[in-house]
Each structure stands twice: as structure tokens, then as C-alpha cells.
Amino acid sequence: MTLHENLLGGPPPTHLPDDPEPRELLAGGTPPADVAAKHPTSSLAWAQLADEAFERGSVVESYAYARTGYHRGLDALRRSGWKGHGPVPWEHEPNRGFLRALHALARAAGAIGEQEEYERCTQFLKDSSPVAAQTLG
């Protein structure tokens, strides 16, 4: 028996490794495009680009940025042992880039009328992290 046994029998939570430099650059005011160019695997940089594009009404651009961040996050999750389902806790800060990209992808898909993708991503976010779904709206 392990100390962190999952009593519900589901997969354990996935915690992505920390990569603080992109987060610190963004927090320090470096433009997200510059951060994404320097750290193209950073879901957080792509998620922030998606948010900025959406805010200025560039929904298709937001969708593209979000999809890039989402796929970069899936790659990282798989490298961390994720098997395609299970918790990706919002409380673990390195997971937030992926979760934000997933939210941004759902939002942009909904805005362009891609209903199935909107519903799939919305449910995926809720299944991965109910806290993220609530926090991100």
C-alpha cells in the first residue's frame, strides 16, 4: 500500500514538471509571443497568446494559439505518465498552462460554432480539474 493510494481506483493525479522561466518571463512583462518563441513547449505562453487574441476579437487566432498550447500540454502530460484520463490538478501550478490552453480552446471553439469540440474540451477540463473549470469559468 502506498501513502497516496487512490481509494476510488482511478489513475493518480498527474503533476507536470516545473519550468519556471516562462512563467517568470510572463509575470515580468515579457510579451507572450517572445516567451513562446523562446519556450515553444510552454503551454502557458500559448494560453496567454490565446487569451490576448480572444480579448481583441481575433477568435480564429485564439483558437490556433490555444490548440498549440493544448497539444504541447498533452505531450508534456504523456511524458509525465498520463494515460489519457485522470486528474490534472489546478492546484499544481505547472499544470495551469495546459488547463488554461484547454479552457481557451473550448472558448474559441464555442465562439466559432464548433459545438462538438466545445463540448469535448469543456468536459475534458471538468474531468481533469473541477477547480480549473470553476476558476476559469
Backbone torsions as a table, in degrees:
resi	resn	phi	psi	omega
1	MET	NA	136.2	177.7
2	THR	-95.1	164.7	179.0
3	LEU	-70.4	-24.2	-176.2
4	HIS	-114.1	41.5	-179.0
5	GLU	-61.8	134.0	177.8
6	ASN	-85.8	108.0	-175.6
7	LEU	-71.5	-16.6	178.3
8	LEU	-87.6	-7.0	177.2
9	GLY	81.1	5.4	179.1
10	GLY	-86.2	177.7	178.9
11	PRO	-68.1	152.6	178.3
12	PRO	-69.7	159.1	176.2
13	PRO	-61.1	145.6	175.9
14	THR	-99.8	130.3	178.4
15	HIS	-119.8	111.8	179.0
16	LEU	-68.6	149.3	177.0
17	PRO	-66.4	149.8	-179.2
18	ASP	-78.1	135.6	173.2
19	ASP	-132.1	84.8	-169.4
20	PRO	-71.1	-22.6	-173.3
21	GLU	-59.2	-49.1	178.5
22	PRO	-59.3	-41.6	179.6
23	ARG	-61.9	-43.0	-179.3
24	GLU	-68.1	-39.3	177.5
25	LEU	-62.6	-45.9	178.7
26	LEU	-62.6	-44.3	179.7
27	ALA	-63.4	-29.7	179.9
28	GLY	-84.3	0.6	175.9
29	GLY	98.0	4.9	176.3
30	THR	-65.9	132.6	179.9
31	PRO	-57.8	138.1	-178.0
32	PRO	-56.7	-33.6	178.7
33	ALA	-63.5	-37.4	177.6
34	ASP	-67.9	-38.8	179.0
35	VAL	-67.6	-43.4	178.9
36	ALA	-63.3	-36.3	178.8
37	ALA	-67.5	-37.2	-179.7
38	LYS	-81.6	-32.2	-177.5
39	HIS	-130.1	71.3	-174.2
40	PRO	-65.5	-12.8	176.8
41	THR	-90.1	-0.1	-177.7
42	SER	-79.2	105.4	175.7
43	SER	-60.3	-32.3	-178.4
44	LEU	-63.3	-43.4	179.4
45	ALA	-62.6	-44.4	179.5
46	TRP	-65.6	-38.9	178.4
47	ALA	-63.3	-40.5	179.6
48	GLN	-68.0	-38.5	174.4
49	LEU	-60.5	-42.0	178.9
50	ALA	-62.0	-42.9	179.6
51	ASP	-63.2	-44.9	-178.9
52	GLU	-64.0	-42.4	179.2
53	ALA	-63.6	-42.1	-179.5
54	PHE	-63.1	-42.7	-178.3
55	GLU	-62.3	-31.6	179.7
56	ARG	-92.8	7.4	175.2
57	GLY	87.7	8.8	179.2
58	SER	-92.5	74.6	-170.2
59	VAL	-67.7	-41.8	-179.9
60	VAL	-66.3	-39.3	176.0
61	GLU	-63.3	-41.9	177.5
62	SER	-60.1	-43.5	179.1
63	TYR	-58.8	-45.2	-178.3
64	ALA	-65.2	-44.9	177.6
65	TYR	-62.0	-44.7	-178.6
66	ALA	-63.0	-42.6	-179.7
67	ARG	-63.7	-38.2	177.5
68	THR	-62.8	-48.2	179.0
69	GLY	-62.9	-37.8	178.0
70	TYR	-62.1	-48.2	-178.4
71	HIS	-69.7	-35.9	174.3
72	ARG	-62.4	-38.5	177.8
73	GLY	-67.8	-41.1	176.6
74	LEU	-60.0	-41.7	177.8
75	ASP	-59.1	-46.3	-179.5
76	ALA	-64.9	-41.6	178.6
77	LEU	-60.3	-45.5	180.0
78	ARG	-62.4	-41.3	177.3
79	ARG	-63.4	-24.1	-179.9
80	SER	-92.4	8.7	174.8
81	GLY	98.5	0.7	-179.9
82	TRP	-66.4	136.4	-175.5
83	LYS	-107.2	20.5	176.9
84	GLY	102.1	-3.3	175.8
85	HIS	-162.8	167.1	179.7
86	GLY	113.7	169.6	-174.5
87	PRO	-66.3	139.4	172.3
88	VAL	-129.1	84.1	-168.1
89	PRO	-63.4	130.5	173.8
90	TRP	-61.3	-32.6	-176.8
91	GLU	-62.0	-22.9	176.5
92	HIS	-88.8	103.3	-170.0
93	GLU	-51.5	-39.0	178.7
94	PRO	-62.4	-17.8	177.0
95	ASN	-78.5	-15.9	-170.3
96	ARG	-67.0	-31.4	178.0
97	GLY	-61.1	-47.5	177.9
98	PHE	-61.3	-47.0	-177.4
99	LEU	-64.5	-38.1	176.7
100	ARG	-66.5	-39.2	178.4
101	ALA	-65.7	-40.9	177.9
102	LEU	-61.5	-44.7	176.9
103	HIS	-61.3	-45.3	-179.2
104	ALA	-63.3	-36.5	178.1
105	LEU	-66.0	-43.6	176.8
106	ALA	-60.5	-46.3	-178.1
107	ARG	-60.6	-47.8	-179.0
108	ALA	-67.5	-39.1	177.8
109	ALA	-60.7	-43.4	177.5
110	GLY	-62.3	-38.5	-177.6
111	ALA	-68.9	-27.7	179.4
112	ILE	-98.9	5.8	175.5
113	GLY	82.9	17.4	177.2
114	GLU	-88.3	77.5	-169.4
115	GLN	-60.8	-45.0	-179.1
116	GLU	-61.6	-42.1	178.8
117	GLU	-67.1	-41.3	176.6
118	TYR	-56.6	-49.8	-178.0
119	GLU	-65.8	-41.6	179.9
120	ARG	-62.5	-47.0	-178.1
121	CYS	-69.5	-37.8	177.8
122	THR	-62.2	-45.2	178.8
123	GLN	-67.4	-40.1	178.2
124	PHE	-59.6	-42.7	178.2
125	LEU	-63.2	-45.7	179.5
126	LYS	-62.5	-41.2	-180.0
127	ASP	-68.9	-35.7	-178.1
128	SER	-74.9	-43.5	-177.0
129	SER	-157.3	97.9	175.7
130	PRO	-56.9	-32.2	179.1
131	VAL	-66.1	-43.1	178.0
132	ALA	-63.0	-44.0	-179.8
133	ALA	-58.4	-41.7	179.6
134	GLN	-72.3	-42.8	-177.5
135	THR	-65.1	-43.2	-175.5
136	LEU	-83.9	-15.4	177.0
137	GLY	79.8	NA	NA
